[in-house]
Amino acid sequence: MLHLQPVPKVITFDCYGTLVRWHDTVRSAARAILAGRVVETDAQDRSAALADRLRGAAVERQQRPPFCDYKSVLRSALSEALSGFGLSARSEDEDTLLAILSRIEPHPEVPTALDRLRERYQLAIISNTDDDLIAGTVAAIGVPIDFVVTAEQARAYKPDHRLFLHAYHTIGVTKDETIHVGMGQFTDLKVCHELGIRSVWIDRIGEPLSPDWPPHAKLDDLTGLPALLSVD
């Protein structure tokens, strides 16, 4: 249990990976894009490699000015990732990627955990995405989210401080009235450390924790979050 003073009014969440099955879904999109373009015996390894390249290229593109919407980020990242396999991105590849990423299912424990947290706190999402792209994913979670704040609204991507500051302005709270829950170290823990935001790291894939951005608590998933935040 965390002894939080002042007690937060709002729990903010990263969405992709933290709440929903981002990594699995990107791999599914990669498999669909490569179907018929690589030999079947290589498909699994190639799909995993394409998914990794796509995620990495998207994060890198988000950090380069000028700001562009997340759908454009994904198109650019897909083109770059496919080029590493000697392939060109087709319009149908882009359509497939955006269609699959437009509705991502939650991790199994997430709806129950969020329902319990709603008994005490307001819930918010702070996400590196576009409003229309995340709408289906938020609906798939199946639990009312009080605020959904996106990079499109702030014109900035995490770990840019402006996205968090825009979120607090939109929600009507200070950072001391929140605690942030996220899976991403570079995108979430980094900015929380720099701004002095209380944080809980969700380590779903067992990765090493950077000593530069220590969270206030670590969990493997959201199962223990209500108890950690004193929801009886």
Secondary structure, 3 states (H helix, E strand, C coil): CCCCCCCCCEEEECCECCCECHHHHHHHHHHHHHCCCCCHHHHHHHHHHHHHHHHHHHHHHHCCCCCCCHHHHHHHHHHHHHHCCCCCCCHHHHHHHHHHHCCCCECCCHHHHHHHHHCCCEEEEEECCCHHHHHHHHHHHCCCCCEEEEHHHHCCCCCCHHHHHHHHHHHCCCHHHEEEEECCHHHHHHHHHHHCCCEEEECCCCCCCCCCCCCCEEECCCCCHHHHCCCC
